[in-house]
Amino acid sequence: MRYRFNAFGRIIAVERVDDAWDTYLMGNEGKRRPAGFAVPSDVTHCRFELSHA
């Protein structure tokens, strides 16, 4: 499951991999690189869906 957010003009992708969340900065050309911050593994996907509303 992957979520995308616009944070201060930067596109951030958050993806669930096994029991952890990976965060990426998305480039204009579609490439991604590590975002350099962590999302706690106990955060559920419901929390991300609420932030999209």
PQR file with spaces between the fields and no chain letter, atoms N, CA, C, O and H, PARSE charges and radii, in Angstrom:
ATOM       1  N    MET     1       0.837   -1.160    0.000 -0.4000 1.5000
ATOM       2  CA   MET     1       0.000    0.000    0.000 -0.0000 2.0000
ATOM       3  C    MET     1       0.895    1.240    0.000  0.5500 1.7000
ATOM       4  O    MET     1       1.826    1.341    0.798 -0.5500 1.4000
ATOM       5  N    ARG     2       0.607    2.174   -0.894 -0.4000 1.5000
ATOM       6  CA   ARG     2       1.432    3.378   -1.020 -0.0000 2.0000
ATOM       7  C    ARG     2       0.553    4.622   -0.955  0.5500 1.7000
ATOM       8  O    ARG     2      -0.538    4.663   -1.524 -0.5500 1.4000
ATOM       9  H    ARG     2      -0.149    2.092   -1.542  0.4000 1.0000
ATOM      10  N    TYR     3       1.047    5.625   -0.255 -0.4000 1.5000
ATOM      11  CA   TYR     3       0.362    6.901   -0.143 -0.0000 2.0000
ATOM      12  C    TYR     3       1.299    7.995   -0.621  0.5500 1.7000
ATOM      13  O    TYR     3       2.516    7.899   -0.463 -0.5500 1.4000
ATOM      14  H    TYR     3       1.933    5.592    0.207  0.4000 1.0000
ATOM      15  N    ARG     4       0.719    9.041   -1.210 -0.4000 1.5000
ATOM      16  CA   ARG     4       1.513   10.189   -1.652 -0.0000 2.0000
ATOM      17  C    ARG     4       0.927   11.453   -1.041  0.5500 1.7000
ATOM      18  O    ARG     4      -0.289   11.624   -0.952 -0.5500 1.4000
ATOM      19  H    ARG     4      -0.270    9.119   -1.338  0.4000 1.0000
ATOM      20  N    PHE     5       1.832   12.334   -0.622 -0.4000 1.5000
ATOM      21  CA   PHE     5       1.445   13.581    0.013 -0.0000 2.0000
ATOM      22  C    PHE     5       2.264   14.720   -0.577  0.5500 1.7000
ATOM      23  O    PHE     5       3.414   14.530   -0.975 -0.5500 1.4000
ATOM      24  H    PHE     5       2.819   12.195   -0.694  0.4000 1.0000
ATOM      25  N    ASN     6       1.669   15.895   -0.628 -0.4000 1.5000
ATOM      26  CA   ASN     6       2.381   17.100   -0.996 -0.0000 2.0000
ATOM      27  C    ASN     6       2.726   17.804    0.306  0.5500 1.7000
ATOM      28  O    ASN     6       1.844   18.313    0.998 -0.5500 1.4000
ATOM      29  H    ASN     6       0.735   16.050   -0.304  0.4000 1.0000
ATOM      30  N    ALA     7       3.998   17.831    0.634 -0.4000 1.5000
ATOM      31  CA   ALA     7       4.461   18.465    1.865 -0.0000 2.0000
ATOM      32  C    ALA     7       5.362   19.642    1.499  0.5500 1.7000
ATOM      33  O    ALA     7       6.523   19.460    1.134 -0.5500 1.4000
ATOM      34  H    ALA     7       4.714   17.417    0.073  0.4000 1.0000
ATOM      35  N    PHE     8       4.816   20.836    1.603 -0.4000 1.5000
ATOM      36  CA   PHE     8       5.571   22.050    1.289 -0.0000 2.0000
ATOM      37  C    PHE     8       6.129   22.020   -0.132  0.5500 1.7000
ATOM      38  O    PHE     8       7.261   22.441   -0.369 -0.5500 1.4000
ATOM      39  H    PHE     8       3.872   20.984    1.900  0.4000 1.0000
ATOM      40  N    GLY     9       5.330   21.523   -1.074 -0.4000 1.5000
ATOM      41  CA   GLY     9       5.729   21.508   -2.471 -0.0000 2.0000
ATOM      42  C    GLY     9       6.556   20.302   -2.893  0.5500 1.7000
ATOM      43  O    GLY     9       6.914   20.188   -4.065 -0.5500 1.4000
ATOM      44  H    GLY     9       4.411   21.181   -0.881  0.4000 1.0000
ATOM      45  N    ARG    10       6.864   19.412   -1.979 -0.4000 1.5000
ATOM      46  CA   ARG    10       7.614   18.189   -2.294 -0.0000 2.0000
ATOM      47  C    ARG    10       6.667   17.008   -2.200  0.5500 1.7000
ATOM      48  O    ARG    10       5.858   16.928   -1.276 -0.5500 1.4000
ATOM      49  H    ARG    10       6.573   19.505   -1.027  0.4000 1.0000
ATOM      50  N    ILE    11       6.763   16.092   -3.151 -0.4000 1.5000
ATOM      51  CA   ILE    11       5.922   14.907   -3.119 -0.0000 2.0000
ATOM      52  C    ILE    11       6.623   13.831   -2.298  0.5500 1.7000
ATOM      53  O    ILE    11       7.744   13.427   -2.606 -0.5500 1.4000
ATOM      54  H    ILE    11       7.421   16.156   -3.902  0.4000 1.0000
ATOM      55  N    ILE    12       5.947   13.378   -1.253 -0.4000 1.5000
ATOM      56  CA   ILE    12       6.456   12.344   -0.359 -0.0000 2.0000
ATOM      57  C    ILE    12       5.638   11.081   -0.581  0.5500 1.7000
ATOM      58  O    ILE    12       4.408   11.133   -0.566 -0.5500 1.4000
ATOM      59  H    ILE    12       5.037   13.707   -1.002  0.4000 1.0000
ATOM      60  N    ALA    13       6.299    9.956   -0.785 -0.4000 1.5000
ATOM      61  CA   ALA    13       5.632    8.661   -0.893 -0.0000 2.0000
ATOM      62  C    ALA    13       5.918    7.866    0.367  0.5500 1.7000
ATOM      63  O    ALA    13       7.057    7.801    0.830 -0.5500 1.4000
ATOM      64  H    ALA    13       7.298    9.914   -0.797  0.4000 1.0000
ATOM      65  N    VAL    14       4.876    7.265    0.914 -0.4000 1.5000
ATOM      66  CA   VAL    14       4.993    6.423    2.095 -0.0000 2.0000
ATOM      67  C    VAL    14       4.441    5.059    1.710  0.5500 1.7000
ATOM      68  O    VAL    14       3.300    4.942    1.265 -0.5500 1.4000
ATOM      69  H    VAL    14       3.951    7.318    0.538  0.4000 1.0000
ATOM      70  N    GLU    15       5.260    4.032    1.886 -0.4000 1.5000
ATOM      71  CA   GLU    15       4.899    2.694    1.422 -0.0000 2.0000
ATOM      72  C    GLU    15       5.112    1.676    2.538  0.5500 1.7000
ATOM      73  O    GLU    15       6.129    1.703    3.230 -0.5500 1.4000
ATOM      74  H    GLU    15       6.188    4.127    2.248  0.4000 1.0000
ATOM      75  N    ARG    16       4.144    0.779    2.703 -0.4000 1.5000
ATOM      76  CA   ARG    16       4.260   -0.288    3.700 -0.0000 2.0000
ATOM      77  C    ARG    16       5.046   -1.444    3.092  0.5500 1.7000
ATOM      78  O    ARG    16       4.673   -1.975    2.046 -0.5500 1.4000
ATOM      79  H    ARG    16       3.317    0.757    2.140  0.4000 1.0000
ATOM      80  N    VAL    17       6.138   -1.829    3.755 -0.4000 1.5000
ATOM      81  CA   VAL    17       6.963   -2.953    3.326 -0.0000 2.0000
ATOM      82  C    VAL    17       7.136   -3.861    4.538  0.5500 1.7000
ATOM      83  O    VAL    17       7.767   -3.486    5.526 -0.5500 1.4000
ATOM      84  H    VAL    17       6.441   -1.396    4.604  0.4000 1.0000
ATOM      85  N    ASP    18       6.568   -5.058    4.445 -0.4000 1.5000
ATOM      86  CA   ASP    18       6.546   -6.000    5.571 -0.0000 2.0000
ATOM      87  C    ASP    18       5.903   -5.319    6.785  0.5500 1.7000
ATOM      88  O    ASP    18       4.732   -4.940    6.734 -0.5500 1.4000
ATOM      89  H    ASP    18       6.056   -5.363    3.642  0.4000 1.0000
ATOM      90  N    ASP    19       6.653   -5.164    7.858 -0.4000 1.5000
ATOM      91  CA   ASP    19       6.099   -4.568    9.080 -0.0000 2.0000
ATOM      92  C    ASP    19       6.579   -3.143    9.314  0.5500 1.7000
ATOM      93  O    ASP    19       6.507   -2.648   10.439 -0.5500 1.4000
ATOM      94  H    ASP    19       7.603   -5.471    7.899  0.4000 1.0000
ATOM      95  N    ALA    20       7.061   -2.482    8.286 -0.4000 1.5000
ATOM      96  CA   ALA    20       7.602   -1.135    8.450 -0.0000 2.0000
ATOM      97  C    ALA    20       7.119   -0.221    7.321  0.5500 1.7000
ATOM      98  O    ALA    20       6.658   -0.685    6.277 -0.5500 1.4000
ATOM      99  H    ALA    20       7.120   -2.884    7.372  0.4000 1.0000
ATOM     100  N    TRP    21       7.235    1.083    7.556 -0.4000 1.5000
ATOM     101  CA   TRP    21       6.925    2.081    6.540 -0.0000 2.0000
ATOM     102  C    TRP    21       8.231    2.613    5.958  0.5500 1.7000
ATOM     103  O    TRP    21       9.158    2.933    6.702 -0.5500 1.4000
ATOM     104  H    TRP    21       7.609    1.460    8.403  0.4000 1.0000
ATOM     105  N    ASP    22       8.305    2.709    4.630 -0.4000 1.5000
ATOM     106  CA   ASP    22       9.430    3.342    3.955 -0.0000 2.0000
ATOM     107  C    ASP    22       8.958    4.686    3.417  0.5500 1.7000
ATOM     108  O    ASP    22       7.830    4.803    2.937 -0.5500 1.4000
ATOM     109  H    ASP    22       7.552    2.449    4.026  0.4000 1.0000
ATOM     110  N    THR    23       9.813    5.698    3.495 -0.4000 1.5000
ATOM     111  CA   THR    23       9.459    7.034    3.013 -0.0000 2.0000
ATOM     112  C    THR    23      10.422    7.451    1.912  0.5500 1.7000
ATOM     113  O    THR    23      11.626    7.207    1.997 -0.5500 1.4000
ATOM     114  H    THR    23      10.729    5.604    3.884  0.4000 1.0000
ATOM     115  N    TYR    24       9.876    8.086    0.874 -0.4000 1.5000
ATOM     116  CA   TYR    24      10.664    8.493   -0.289 -0.0000 2.0000
ATOM     117  C    TYR    24      10.280    9.892   -0.732  0.5500 1.7000
ATOM     118  O    TYR    24       9.129   10.307   -0.596 -0.5500 1.4000
ATOM     119  H    TYR    24       8.899    8.285    0.805  0.4000 1.0000
ATOM     120  N    LEU    25      11.252   10.609   -1.262 -0.4000 1.5000
ATOM     121  CA   LEU    25      10.998   11.852   -1.969 -0.0000 2.0000
ATOM     122  C    LEU    25      10.871   11.499   -3.444  0.5500 1.7000
ATOM     123  O    LEU    25      11.720   10.799   -3.995 -0.5500 1.4000
ATOM     124  H    LEU    25      12.187   10.272   -1.372  0.4000 1.0000
ATOM     125  N    MET    26       9.817   11.980   -4.078 -0.4000 1.5000
ATOM     126  CA   MET    26       9.582   11.681   -5.489 -0.0000 2.0000
ATOM     127  C    MET    26      10.133   12.821   -6.344  0.5500 1.7000
ATOM     128  O    MET    26       9.861   13.992   -6.078 -0.5500 1.4000
ATOM     129  H    MET    26       9.127   12.549   -3.630  0.4000 1.0000
ATOM     130  N    GLY    27      10.907   12.471   -7.369 -0.4000 1.5000
ATOM     131  CA   GLY    27      11.445   13.465   -8.279 -0.0000 2.0000
ATOM     132  C    GLY    27      10.492   13.750   -9.419  0.5500 1.7000
ATOM     133  O    GLY    27       9.543   12.998   -9.642 -0.5500 1.4000
ATOM     134  H    GLY    27      11.127   11.520   -7.584  0.4000 1.0000
ATOM     135  N    ASN    28      10.738   14.831  -10.144 -0.4000 1.5000
ATOM     136  CA   ASN    28       9.895   15.207  -11.279 -0.0000 2.0000
ATOM     137  C    ASN    28       9.897   14.161  -12.382  0.5500 1.7000
ATOM     138  O    ASN    28       8.919   14.025  -13.117 -0.5500 1.4000
ATOM     139  H    ASN    28      11.509   15.442   -9.963  0.4000 1.0000
ATOM     140  N    GLU    29      10.992   13.424  -12.496 -0.4000 1.5000
ATOM     141  CA   GLU    29      11.116   12.420  -13.548 -0.0000 2.0000
ATOM     142  C    GLU    29      10.597   11.053  -13.121  0.5500 1.7000
ATOM     143  O    GLU    29      10.710   10.085  -13.874 -0.5500 1.4000
ATOM     144  H    GLU    29      11.786   13.534  -11.899  0.4000 1.0000
ATOM     145  N    GLY    30      10.029   10.963  -11.917 -0.4000 1.5000
ATOM     146  CA   GLY    30       9.459    9.713  -11.433 -0.0000 2.0000
ATOM     147  C    GLY    30      10.393    8.880  -10.580  0.5500 1.7000
ATOM     148  O    GLY    30       9.986    7.862  -10.021 -0.5500 1.4000
ATOM     149  H    GLY    30       9.938   11.749  -11.306  0.4000 1.0000
ATOM     150  N    LYS    31      11.633    9.302  -10.475 -0.4000 1.5000
ATOM     151  CA   LYS    31      12.575    8.576   -9.616 -0.0000 2.0000
ATOM     152  C    LYS    31      12.297    8.915   -8.164  0.5500 1.7000
ATOM     153  O    LYS    31      11.726    9.961   -7.855 -0.5500 1.4000
ATOM     154  H    LYS    31      11.964   10.129  -10.929  0.4000 1.0000
ATOM     155  N    ARG    32      12.706    8.023   -7.281 -0.4000 1.5000
ATOM     156  CA   ARG    32      12.516    8.267   -5.861 -0.0000 2.0000
ATOM     157  C    ARG    32      13.815    8.028   -5.110  0.5500 1.7000
ATOM     158  O    ARG    32      14.669    7.250   -5.534 -0.5500 1.4000
ATOM     159  H    ARG    32      13.170    7.174   -7.533  0.4000 1.0000
ATOM     160  N    ARG    33      13.943    8.726   -3.970 -0.4000 1.5000
ATOM     161  CA   ARG    33      15.114    8.555   -3.113 -0.0000 2.0000
ATOM     162  C    ARG    33      14.635    8.589   -1.667  0.5500 1.7000
ATOM     163  O    ARG    33      13.573    9.141   -1.378 -0.5500 1.4000
ATOM     164  H    ARG    33      13.250    9.359   -3.625  0.4000 1.0000
ATOM     165  N    PRO    34      15.405    8.006   -0.761 -0.5600 1.5000
ATOM     166  CA   PRO    34      14.980    7.989    0.648  0.2800 2.0000
ATOM     167  C    PRO    34      14.700    9.405    1.157  0.5500 1.7000
ATOM     168  O    PRO    34      15.440   10.343    0.860 -0.5500 1.4000
ATOM     169  N    ALA    35      13.629    9.539    1.920 -0.4000 1.5000
ATOM     170  CA   ALA    35      13.218   10.855    2.415 -0.0000 2.0000
ATOM     171  C    ALA    35      14.006   11.291    3.638  0.5500 1.7000
ATOM     172  O    ALA    35      14.072   12.486    3.928 -0.5500 1.4000
ATOM     173  H    ALA    35      13.028    8.777    2.161  0.4000 1.0000
ATOM     174  N    GLY    36      14.603   10.356    4.361 -0.4000 1.5000
ATOM     175  CA   GLY    36      15.410   10.729    5.512 -0.0000 2.0000
ATOM     176  C    GLY    36      14.636   10.908    6.800  0.5500 1.7000
ATOM     177  O    GLY    36      15.158   11.473    7.761 -0.5500 1.4000
ATOM     178  H    GLY    36      14.549    9.386    4.126  0.4000 1.0000
ATOM     179  N    PHE    37      13.412   10.442    6.837 -0.4000 1.5000
ATOM     180  CA   PHE    37      12.671   10.444    8.098 -0.0000 2.0000
ATOM     181  C    PHE    37      11.900    9.135    8.205  0.5500 1.7000
ATOM     182  O    PHE    37      11.679    8.445    7.209 -0.5500 1.4000
ATOM     183  H    PHE    37      12.987    9.984    6.056  0.4000 1.0000
ATOM     184  N    ALA    38      11.500    8.808    9.413 -0.4000 1.5000
ATOM     185  CA   ALA    38      10.846    7.515    9.657 -0.0000 2.0000
ATOM     186  C    ALA    38       9.407    7.716   10.116  0.5500 1.7000
ATOM     187  O    ALA    38       9.069    8.709   10.761 -0.5500 1.4000
ATOM     188  H    ALA    38      11.680    9.368   10.221  0.4000 1.0000
ATOM     189  N    VAL    39       8.585    6.756    9.768 -0.4000 1.5000
ATOM     190  CA   VAL    39       7.218    6.674   10.273 -0.0000 2.0000
ATOM     191  C    VAL    39       7.187    5.455   11.196  0.5500 1.7000
ATOM     192  O    VAL    39       7.591    4.370   10.779 -0.5500 1.4000
ATOM     193  H    VAL    39       8.860    5.950    9.244  0.4000 1.0000
ATOM     194  N    PRO    40       6.726    5.602   12.419 -0.5600 1.5000
ATOM     195  CA   PRO    40       6.700    4.455   13.335  0.2800 2.0000
ATOM     196  C    PRO    40       5.905    3.288   12.752  0.5500 1.7000
ATOM     197  O    PRO    40       4.877    3.488   12.105 -0.5500 1.4000
ATOM     198  N    SER    41       6.381    2.099   12.982 -0.4000 1.5000
ATOM     199  CA   SER    41       5.751    0.920   12.392 -0.0000 2.0000
ATOM     200  C    SER    41       4.367    0.643   12.970  0.5500 1.7000
ATOM     201  O    SER    41       3.577   -0.068   12.350 -0.5500 1.4000
ATOM     202  H    SER    41       7.216    1.937   13.507  0.4000 1.0000
ATOM     203  N    ASP    42       4.060    1.184   14.136 -0.4000 1.5000
ATOM     204  CA   ASP    42       2.733    0.939   14.705 -0.0000 2.0000
ATOM     205  C    ASP    42       1.654    1.863   14.147  0.5500 1.7000
ATOM     206  O    ASP    42       0.485    1.719   14.507 -0.5500 1.4000
ATOM     207  H    ASP    42       4.702    1.762   14.640  0.4000 1.0000
ATOM     208  N    VAL    43       2.013    2.807   13.280 -0.4000 1.5000
ATOM     209  CA   VAL    43       1.023    3.645   12.606 -0.0000 2.0000
ATOM     210  C    VAL    43       0.297    2.780   11.586  0.5500 1.7000
ATOM     211  O    VAL    43       0.932    2.104   10.776 -0.5500 1.4000
ATOM     212  H    VAL    43       2.963    2.925   12.988  0.4000 1.0000
ATOM     213  N    THR    44      -1.031    2.800   11.625 -0.4000 1.5000
ATOM     214  CA   THR    44      -1.817    1.981   10.694 -0.0000 2.0000
ATOM     215  C    THR    44      -2.141    2.762    9.435  0.5500 1.7000
ATOM     216  O    THR    44      -2.020    3.987    9.400 -0.5500 1.4000
ATOM     217  H    THR    44      -1.547    3.348   12.283  0.4000 1.0000
ATOM     218  N    HIS    45      -2.552    2.048    8.412 -0.4000 1.5000
ATOM     219  CA   HIS    45      -2.901    2.703    7.147 -0.0000 2.0000
ATOM     220  C    HIS    45      -4.117    3.624    7.323  0.5500 1.7000
ATOM     221  O    HIS    45      -4.295    4.565    6.551 -0.5500 1.4000
ATOM     222  H    HIS    45      -2.650    1.054    8.440  0.4000 1.0000
ATOM     223  N    CYS    46      -4.939    3.361    8.317 -0.4000 1.5000
ATOM     224  CA   CYS    46      -6.116    4.208    8.578 -0.0000 2.0000
ATOM     225  C    CYS    46      -5.691    5.638    8.909  0.5500 1.7000
ATOM     226  O    CYS    46      -6.392    6.584    8.550 -0.5500 1.4000
ATOM     227  H    CYS    46      -4.794    2.596    8.945  0.4000 1.0000
ATOM     228  N    ARG    47      -4.572    5.806    9.576 -0.4000 1.5000
ATOM     229  CA   ARG    47      -4.094    7.149    9.920 -0.0000 2.0000
ATOM     230  C    ARG    47      -3.732    7.942    8.668  0.5500 1.7000
ATOM     231  O    ARG    47      -3.947    9.153    8.617 -0.5500 1.4000
ATOM     232  H    ARG    47      -4.002    5.038    9.867  0.4000 1.0000
ATOM     233  N    PHE    48      -3.188    7.271    7.666 -0.4000 1.5000
ATOM     234  CA   PHE    48      -2.860    7.954    6.410 -0.0000 2.0000
ATOM     235  C    PHE    48      -4.121    8.300    5.636  0.5500 1.7000
ATOM     236  O    PHE    48      -4.198    9.369    5.031 -0.5500 1.4000
ATOM     237  H    PHE    48      -3.013    6.287    7.707  0.4000 1.0000
ATOM     238  N    GLU    49      -5.106    7.417    5.644 -0.4000 1.5000
ATOM     239  CA   GLU    49      -6.342    7.691    4.936 -0.0000 2.0000
ATOM     240  C    GLU    49      -7.079    8.862    5.559  0.5500 1.7000
ATOM     241  O    GLU    49      -7.715    9.634    4.842 -0.5500 1.4000
ATOM     242  H    GLU    49      -5.043    6.548    6.136  0.4000 1.0000
ATOM     243  N    LEU    50      -7.011    9.015    6.872 -0.4000 1.5000
ATOM     244  CA   LEU    50      -7.649   10.151    7.528 -0.0000 2.0000
ATOM     245  C    LEU    50      -6.988   11.458    7.136  0.5500 1.7000
ATOM     246  O    LEU    50      -7.659   12.486    7.040 -0.5500 1.4000
ATOM     247  H    LEU    50      -6.494    8.387    7.455  0.4000 1.0000
ATOM     248  N    SER    51      -5.686   11.438    6.907 -0.4000 1.5000
ATOM     249  CA   SER    51      -4.982   12.674    6.551 -0.0000 2.0000
ATOM     250  C    SER    51      -5.277   13.084    5.110  0.5500 1.7000
ATOM     251  O    SER    51      -5.050   14.240    4.750 -0.5500 1.4000
ATOM     252  H    SER    51      -5.140   10.603    6.985  0.4000 1.0000
ATOM     253  N    HIS    52      -5.770   12.179    4.283 -0.4000 1.5000
ATOM     254  CA   HIS    52      -6.131   12.510    2.910 -0.0000 2.0000
ATOM     255  C    HIS    52      -7.472   13.225    2.833  0.5500 1.7000
ATOM     256  O    HIS    52      -7.745   13.908    1.846 -0.5500 1.4000
ATOM     257  H    HIS    52      -5.954   11.240    4.575  0.4000 1.0000
ATOM     258  N    ALA    53      -8.311   13.084    3.849 -0.4000 1.5000
ATOM     259  CA   ALA    53      -9.672   13.649    3.818 -0.0000 2.0000
ATOM     260  C    ALA    53      -9.661   15.154    3.874  0.5500 1.7000
ATOM     261  O    ALA    53     -10.720   15.781    3.857 -0.5500 1.4000
ATOM     262  H    ALA    53      -8.090   12.529    4.651  0.4000 1.0000
